[in-house]
Amino acid sequence: MRKFAVIAAFAILTTFPTASYAWWDSGHMRVAAIAYEQLSAQAKAEASRLLKLNPKYGEWAAAVPAKPDGTPGDVDRYVFIRAAVWADDIKTYKEYRDASGNDTATSPDASRNIGYADALIHDYWHYKDIPFSTDGSTWPRQDPVNAETQIRLFTEALPVSAGKTDDIRSYDLSWLLHLVGDVHQPLHSTAYFNKALSKKWRDEGKTDVGDRGGNEIMVVPADGKAVKLHFYWDGMFGGYSTPMGAIADNRTDNIPAPSDAFAKEADPAQWLEESHDLALQFVYSAPVALDPTQPVQLTREYETNARKVGEAQISLAGHRLANLLNDAFK
């Protein structure tokens, strides 16, 4: 039933035009923009109150453009959408880079939830690599702390009844705005293992991590520039954007909403399994060669399907994020 639902959601998109560009700034902001429109008044108010505690709130609020008629812009909506990129932004902040010398999924602080006092980047929170192989290869034990564990942790901490401080709840909200989008990108749920890759990692004296979610496979899209497979999927909606640009893109593309039953699925493990299924069906499909040594030219069919899958996942992530927050802030 689950695989059928994933395929059905993809099929809805086949009758709609899609942008030629998924999950960098533009993709994450589009998820948040969709979610914001589905929030209850109570959830909007609580989210806005908590996001005022994010250290970047003042900077974001100051950047809100005025409306065409000259009246002040919607600060709450703008900040909510902009905050969806904060978990990626911190990778560029010096104080976070300096603190992350031993920041691994097995370190003592890997799963801590202490609010903005945490200056670790926690890169491993952005994904859960569900392994697969086509040549009988095995894989080492996977990371014990990942996107699924943190989505569960942060979701449980959001309600007032959980007893967490507003600082922690604000931090958790900022992460959830991002992570719900991340786990709907198929390559944030998948790692491919094969013998050639295993040999490469052994020769380099490193732990076998497979293709690192498509980062060891090169593809050549229509523009003729060879890129990592993960890079191709992450950049599908373009790079830098603004909250207002994300809102405009959603309106222009007219992304169909998922069915209520599909959107109301609340288990992050299920979200990741769905994304993994999509990776097997569409990301690692022909002509992508499961060989890290040779770039492969993507076909028009592959790129068209990729864009449609991306649009469907953006819409689904936005609706699921809204449901999560409406439930936490009711």
C-alpha positions as CSV (number, residue, x, y, z in Angstrom):
1,M,0.0,0.0,0.0
2,R,2.8,2.4,0.9
3,K,4.6,2.0,-2.5
4,F,1.3,2.4,-4.3
5,A,0.7,5.6,-2.5
6,V,4.1,7.0,-3.4
7,I,3.6,6.1,-7.0
8,A,0.1,7.6,-7.0
9,A,1.4,10.9,-5.6
10,F,4.0,11.0,-8.3
11,A,1.4,10.3,-11.0
12,I,-0.6,13.3,-9.9
13,L,2.3,15.5,-11.0
14,T,2.6,14.1,-14.5
15,T,-0.2,16.3,-15.8
16,F,1.3,19.5,-14.5
17,P,4.2,21.6,-15.8
18,T,7.1,21.9,-13.5
19,A,10.0,24.2,-13.0
20,S,13.3,23.2,-14.5
21,Y,14.9,23.5,-11.2
22,A,14.7,20.9,-5.0
23,W,16.2,21.3,-1.6
24,W,18.7,24.1,-1.4
25,D,17.4,27.5,-0.1
26,S,14.6,27.6,-2.7
27,G,13.4,24.1,-2.0
28,H,13.3,24.5,1.8
29,M,11.6,27.8,1.7
30,R,9.0,26.4,-0.6
31,V,8.2,23.7,1.9
32,A,7.9,26.2,4.6
33,A,5.8,28.5,2.5
34,I,3.3,25.7,1.8
35,A,3.2,24.8,5.4
36,Y,2.6,28.3,6.6
37,E,-0.6,28.6,4.5
38,Q,-1.9,25.4,6.2
39,L,-1.2,26.5,9.8
40,S,-4.0,27.3,12.3
41,A,-4.1,30.8,13.7
42,Q,-2.9,29.4,17.0
43,A,0.0,27.5,15.4
44,K,1.1,30.6,13.5
45,A,1.1,32.7,16.6
46,E,3.1,30.2,18.6
47,A,5.6,29.6,15.8
48,S,6.1,33.4,15.4
49,R,6.6,33.8,19.1
50,L,9.2,31.1,19.3
51,L,11.1,32.2,16.2
52,K,11.7,35.6,17.8
53,L,14.2,33.7,20.0
54,N,16.3,32.6,17.1
55,P,19.6,34.5,17.1
56,K,19.0,35.6,13.5
57,Y,15.5,36.9,14.0
58,G,16.4,40.6,14.0
59,E,18.3,40.2,10.7
60,W,15.5,38.3,9.1
61,A,12.8,40.7,10.3
62,A,14.8,43.7,9.1
63,A,14.9,42.2,5.6
64,V,11.1,42.0,5.1
65,P,10.1,43.9,2.0
66,A,7.1,46.3,2.1
67,K,4.0,45.3,0.2
68,P,3.4,46.8,-3.3
69,D,1.1,49.5,-1.7
70,G,3.9,50.5,0.6
71,T,2.4,49.0,3.8
72,P,4.6,46.8,6.0
73,G,5.2,43.3,4.9
74,D,4.1,40.1,6.7
75,V,7.0,39.7,9.1
76,D,5.7,36.5,10.7
77,R,5.3,34.7,7.4
78,Y,8.6,35.9,6.0
79,V,10.6,34.8,9.1
80,F,8.9,31.4,9.2
81,I,9.9,30.7,5.6
82,R,13.4,32.2,6.0
83,A,14.0,30.1,9.2
84,A,13.7,26.9,7.2
85,V,17.2,27.5,5.9
86,W,18.8,28.3,9.2
87,A,20.0,24.7,9.8
88,D,22.0,24.9,6.6
89,D,23.2,28.5,7.3
90,I,25.0,27.5,10.5
91,K,27.4,25.4,8.5
92,T,28.9,28.7,7.3
93,Y,29.1,30.3,10.8
94,K,32.6,30.5,12.3
95,E,31.4,29.8,15.8
96,Y,29.7,26.6,14.7
97,R,32.7,25.4,12.5
98,D,35.1,26.0,15.4
99,A,33.0,24.0,17.8
100,S,32.5,21.0,15.5
101,G,35.9,19.2,15.7
102,N,34.4,16.0,17.2
103,D,30.9,16.4,15.9
104,T,29.9,12.8,14.8
105,A,26.8,10.7,15.0
106,T,28.5,8.5,17.7
107,S,29.9,11.3,19.9
108,P,28.4,11.9,23.4
109,D,26.7,15.1,22.3
110,A,25.3,13.7,19.0
111,S,21.6,13.7,20.1
112,R,21.6,16.4,22.8
113,N,18.7,18.9,22.8
114,I,20.0,22.0,24.7
115,G,18.7,24.9,22.6
116,Y,20.8,27.6,21.0
117,A,23.7,27.0,23.4
118,D,24.5,24.1,21.1
119,A,27.1,25.3,18.6
120,L,27.6,22.0,16.9
121,I,26.6,21.7,13.2
122,H,25.2,18.2,13.5
123,D,25.5,17.5,9.8
124,Y,24.3,13.9,10.4
125,W,20.9,15.2,11.6
126,H,20.0,16.1,7.9
127,Y,19.7,12.5,6.6
128,K,19.2,8.8,7.4
129,D,21.1,6.6,4.9
130,I,18.9,3.5,4.4
131,P,21.3,1.1,2.6
132,F,20.8,-1.0,-0.5
133,S,23.0,-3.0,-2.9
134,T,22.7,-4.7,-6.2
135,D,25.7,-6.9,-6.0
136,G,25.3,-8.6,-2.6
137,S,27.6,-6.1,-0.8
138,T,27.1,-5.7,2.9
139,W,27.4,-2.5,5.0
140,P,28.6,-1.5,8.4
141,R,26.2,-0.5,11.2
142,Q,24.5,2.8,10.3
143,D,24.5,6.0,12.3
144,P,22.5,5.7,15.6
145,V,21.7,9.5,15.4
146,N,20.1,10.7,12.2
147,A,17.2,12.7,10.8
148,E,14.6,10.3,12.1
149,T,15.8,10.3,15.7
150,Q,16.0,14.1,15.8
151,I,12.6,14.7,14.1
152,R,11.1,12.5,16.8
153,L,13.1,14.2,19.6
154,F,12.2,17.8,18.5
155,T,8.6,17.0,17.8
156,E,8.1,15.5,21.3
157,A,9.7,18.7,22.8
158,L,7.5,21.2,21.0
159,P,4.2,21.1,23.0
160,V,4.1,23.2,26.1
161,S,3.2,20.1,28.0
162,A,6.7,18.6,27.3
163,G,8.0,21.1,29.8
164,K,11.0,22.4,27.7
165,T,12.2,26.0,27.8
166,D,11.1,28.3,25.1
167,D,14.8,28.5,24.0
168,I,14.8,24.8,23.4
169,R,11.4,24.8,21.7
170,S,12.5,27.6,19.4
171,Y,15.7,25.7,18.5
172,D,13.7,22.6,17.8
173,L,11.2,24.4,15.7
174,S,14.0,26.0,13.6
175,W,15.4,22.5,13.0
176,L,12.1,20.9,12.2
177,L,11.3,23.6,9.6
178,H,14.4,22.2,7.8
179,L,14.5,18.5,8.6
180,V,11.0,17.7,7.4
181,G,12.0,19.1,4.0
182,D,15.3,17.2,4.1
183,V,13.8,13.7,4.6
184,H,11.5,14.2,1.6
185,Q,14.5,14.5,-0.7
186,P,15.1,10.9,-1.8
187,L,18.9,11.0,-1.5
188,H,18.6,12.1,2.2
189,S,17.2,8.6,2.8
190,T,19.5,6.4,0.8
191,A,23.1,5.0,0.5
192,Y,24.2,2.6,-2.2
193,F,26.8,0.0,-1.5
194,N,28.8,-2.0,-4.0
195,K,32.1,-3.7,-4.3
196,A,33.9,-1.0,-6.2
197,L,33.0,1.6,-3.6
198,S,33.9,-0.7,-0.8
199,K,37.4,-1.2,-2.3
200,K,37.8,2.6,-2.7
201,W,37.1,3.2,0.9
202,R,39.3,0.3,2.1
203,D,42.2,1.7,-0.1
204,E,41.8,5.1,1.5
205,G,41.7,3.5,5.0
206,K,38.2,4.7,5.7
207,T,34.9,3.2,6.9
208,D,32.7,2.0,4.1
209,V,29.9,4.6,3.6
210,G,28.8,3.5,0.2
211,D,28.0,6.3,-2.3
212,R,27.2,8.8,0.6
213,G,23.7,9.4,-0.7
214,G,24.7,9.9,-4.3
215,N,27.9,11.9,-3.6
216,E,30.1,9.3,-5.2
217,I,28.2,9.1,-8.5
218,M,28.6,11.6,-11.3
219,V,25.9,12.6,-13.8
220,V,25.7,15.0,-16.7
221,P,22.4,16.9,-16.9
222,A,21.1,18.9,-19.9
223,D,23.5,21.8,-19.3
224,G,26.4,19.5,-20.0
225,K,28.2,20.1,-16.6
226,A,29.1,17.0,-14.7
227,V,27.8,17.1,-11.1
228,K,27.4,14.7,-8.2
229,L,24.1,12.9,-8.3
230,H,23.3,14.3,-4.8
231,F,24.1,17.8,-6.0
232,Y,21.7,17.4,-9.0
233,W,18.8,16.4,-6.7
234,D,19.5,19.0,-4.0
235,G,19.8,21.8,-6.5
236,M,16.7,20.9,-8.5
237,F,14.8,24.1,-7.5
238,G,17.8,26.3,-7.8
239,G,20.1,27.7,-5.2
240,Y,19.7,30.9,-3.2
241,S,16.2,32.3,-3.0
242,T,14.1,34.6,-0.8
243,P,10.9,33.9,1.1
244,M,9.0,36.1,-1.4
245,G,10.6,34.2,-4.2
246,A,9.5,30.8,-2.7
247,I,6.0,32.1,-2.3
248,A,5.9,33.2,-5.9
249,D,7.4,30.0,-7.2
250,N,4.7,27.9,-5.4
251,R,2.0,30.0,-6.9
252,T,3.5,29.9,-10.4
253,D,4.0,26.1,-10.4
254,N,0.6,25.4,-8.9
255,I,1.8,22.4,-7.1
256,P,-1.2,20.0,-6.4
257,A,-1.8,19.1,-2.8
258,P,-1.4,15.5,-1.7
259,S,-4.4,13.5,-0.5
260,D,-5.4,14.1,3.1
261,A,-4.6,10.5,4.1
262,F,-1.1,10.7,2.6
263,A,-0.4,14.2,4.1
264,K,-1.5,13.1,7.6
265,E,1.1,10.3,7.8
266,A,3.0,11.5,10.9
267,D,5.7,8.8,11.3
268,P,9.2,10.1,10.1
269,A,10.3,6.5,9.6
270,Q,7.5,6.2,7.1
271,W,8.5,9.4,5.4
272,L,12.1,8.1,5.0
273,E,10.9,4.7,3.7
274,E,8.8,6.5,1.1
275,S,11.8,8.7,0.1
276,H,13.9,5.6,-0.1
277,D,11.4,3.9,-2.4
278,L,11.4,7.0,-4.6
279,A,15.2,6.8,-4.8
280,L,15.1,3.2,-5.9
281,Q,12.4,3.9,-8.5
282,F,13.6,7.3,-9.9
283,V,17.0,8.4,-8.6
284,Y,19.0,5.2,-9.3
285,S,17.0,4.4,-12.4
286,A,18.4,4.3,-16.0
287,P,20.6,5.8,-17.2
288,V,22.2,6.4,-13.9
289,A,25.0,3.9,-13.7
290,L,25.7,2.5,-10.3
291,D,29.4,3.0,-10.9
292,P,31.4,5.7,-9.2
293,T,34.1,5.9,-11.9
294,Q,32.2,7.2,-15.0
295,P,29.8,10.2,-15.3
296,V,26.6,9.3,-17.1
297,Q,24.5,11.6,-19.4
298,L,21.0,12.0,-18.0
299,T,18.1,11.6,-20.4
300,R,15.2,13.9,-20.9
301,E,12.9,11.3,-19.4
302,Y,15.1,11.0,-16.3
303,E,15.2,14.7,-15.7
304,T,11.4,15.1,-16.4
305,N,10.6,12.4,-13.9
306,A,13.1,13.9,-11.4
307,R,11.4,17.3,-11.5
308,K,8.0,15.8,-11.1
309,V,9.1,13.7,-8.1
310,G,10.7,16.8,-6.6
311,E,7.5,18.9,-6.9
312,A,5.4,16.1,-5.4
313,Q,7.8,15.8,-2.4
314,I,8.0,19.5,-1.8
315,S,4.2,19.7,-1.6
316,L,4.0,16.6,0.6
317,A,6.7,17.9,3.0
318,G,4.9,21.2,3.3
319,H,1.6,19.7,4.2
320,R,3.2,17.2,6.7
321,L,5.1,20.0,8.3
322,A,1.9,22.0,8.8
323,N,0.2,18.9,10.3
324,L,3.1,18.4,12.7
325,L,3.0,22.0,13.9
326,N,-0.7,22.3,14.2
327,D,-0.7,19.2,16.4
328,A,2.2,20.4,18.6
329,F,0.8,23.9,19.1
330,K,-2.9,23.1,19.5
